């Protein structure tokens, strides 16, 4: 039984990797059953599904970001950049923390802006929120993590 589970998990991870590389499609067969996969049959009318951004729920990670961060015009007044979504609970916590402490920030919704999504990916975003300050970034959000981010950014 354990071998079967291990084999199933391995196949699922391979399928997920292939799907991530090629996109996921949904189609309905002639019996009316809905199928999902990265490569629909030729005769099927498949609908590509949008890529979803996930919430980063792991331990907060502070790291250096590669290259230069593209700062919006408001960045001089708001050096904190928040990559978020409208539905993310951790993003709401970050926004509330920033408001409570009078921290100016610029927010980019990674589901509504392709440019924000591309920058989020380039900066090493593993899920939302991604908080960037100078050349330091934080996956996830916590007050102590933000203080570490402040220290690493030299502010």
C-alpha positions in Angstrom: 0.0 0.0 0.0 2.9 2.4 0.8 4.5 1.8 -2.6 1.2 2.6 -4.3 0.9 5.9 -2.4 4.5 6.8 -3.1 4.0 6.0 -6.8 0.8 8.1 -6.9 2.5 11.0 -5.2 5.4 10.8 -7.6 3.0 10.8 -10.6 1.0 13.6 -9.2 4.1 15.8 -8.7 5.3 15.0 -12.2 1.9 15.9 -13.6 1.8 19.1 -11.6 5.3 20.1 -12.9 4.2 19.3 -16.5 0.9 21.2 -16.0 2.8 24.2 -14.6 5.1 24.3 -17.6 2.3 24.0 -20.2 -0.8 25.3 -18.4 -3.9 23.5 -17.2 -6.9 22.9 -19.4 -10.4 21.8 -18.7 -12.6 19.8 -21.1 -15.8 17.7 -21.1 -15.8 14.3 -22.7 -18.7 12.8 -24.8 -20.3 11.4 -21.6 -20.4 14.8 -19.9 -17.5 14.2 -17.5 -15.2 17.1 -16.8 -11.5 16.5 -17.1 -8.4 18.6 -16.2 -4.9 18.2 -17.7 -2.1 19.8 -19.4 -2.7 18.2 -22.8 -6.4 17.7 -23.8 -7.3 15.3 -26.6 -7.2 16.8 -30.1 -10.9 16.4 -30.6 -11.8 18.1 -27.3 -12.7 21.7 -27.0 -10.5 22.6 -24.1 -10.6 25.8 -22.0 -7.2 27.0 -20.6 -7.5 27.8 -16.9 -5.9 30.9 -15.4 -2.8 30.5 -13.3 -3.6 31.1 -9.6 -1.4 32.8 -7.1 -1.3 31.1 -3.7 -1.0 32.6 -0.3 2.4 32.1 1.3 1.7 30.3 4.5 5.1 29.0 5.4 7.5 30.6 7.8 8.3 34.2 6.9 11.5 34.4 4.7 13.5 37.5 4.3 16.0 37.4 1.4 17.9 39.7 -1.0 16.3 40.5 -4.3 18.1 40.1 -7.6 18.9 43.2 -9.6 17.1 46.5 -9.4 13.6 46.8 -8.1 11.4 48.7 -10.5 10.0 51.3 -8.2 6.9 53.3 -9.1 7.0 57.1 -9.1 5.5 57.1 -5.6 8.3 54.9 -4.3 10.3 57.9 -3.1 7.5 58.6 -0.6 6.6 55.0 -0.1 9.7 52.7 -0.2 7.7 49.6 0.9 6.2 47.7 -2.0 3.5 45.1 -1.3 2.7 42.4 -3.9 -0.7 41.1 -2.9 -4.2 39.9 -3.9 -7.6 41.2 -2.8 -8.5 37.9 -1.1 -5.3 37.1 0.8 -5.7 37.2 4.7 -1.9 37.7 5.2 -2.1 40.7 2.8 -4.9 42.2 4.9 -2.7 41.8 8.0 0.2 43.5 6.3 -2.0 46.4 5.2 -3.4 46.8 8.7 0.1 46.8 10.2 1.3 49.4 7.7 -1.8 51.7 8.4 -1.4 51.2 12.2 2.3 52.2 12.2 1.9 55.0 9.5 4.1 53.1 7.0 3.7 54.4 3.5 3.5 51.6 0.9 2.7 51.0 -2.7 0.5 47.9 -3.5 0.4 45.8 -6.6 -2.3 43.2 -7.2 -0.5 40.3 -8.9 -3.8 38.9 -10.2 -4.9 42.1 -11.9 -1.6 43.3 -13.4 0.6 41.1 -15.6 3.5 43.5 -15.0 3.1 43.1 -11.3 2.9 39.3 -11.6 6.1 39.3 -13.7 7.9 41.5 -11.2 6.6 39.4 -8.3 8.0 36.3 -10.0 11.4 38.0 -10.8 11.7 39.0 -7.1 11.3 35.4 -5.9 7.7 35.6 -4.8 6.6 32.2 -3.5 3.1 33.3 -2.7 1.4 36.5 -1.5 2.2 38.7 0.2 5.6 39.6 -0.9 6.9 42.7 0.8 9.9 44.5 -0.8 12.0 47.2 0.9 15.0 48.3 -1.1 17.0 45.2 -2.0 15.4 43.0 0.6 12.2 41.1 0.3 10.0 39.0 2.6 7.8 36.1 1.6 4.8 36.1 3.9 4.1 38.6 6.7 4.7 38.9 10.4 5.6 41.9 12.5 8.9 40.4 13.6 9.6 39.4 10.0 9.0 43.0 8.9 11.4 44.3 11.6 14.0 41.9 10.2 13.3 43.2 6.7 13.8 46.8 8.0 17.1 45.8 9.6 18.3 44.0 6.4 17.4 47.0 4.2 19.5 49.3 6.4 16.6 51.5 7.5 
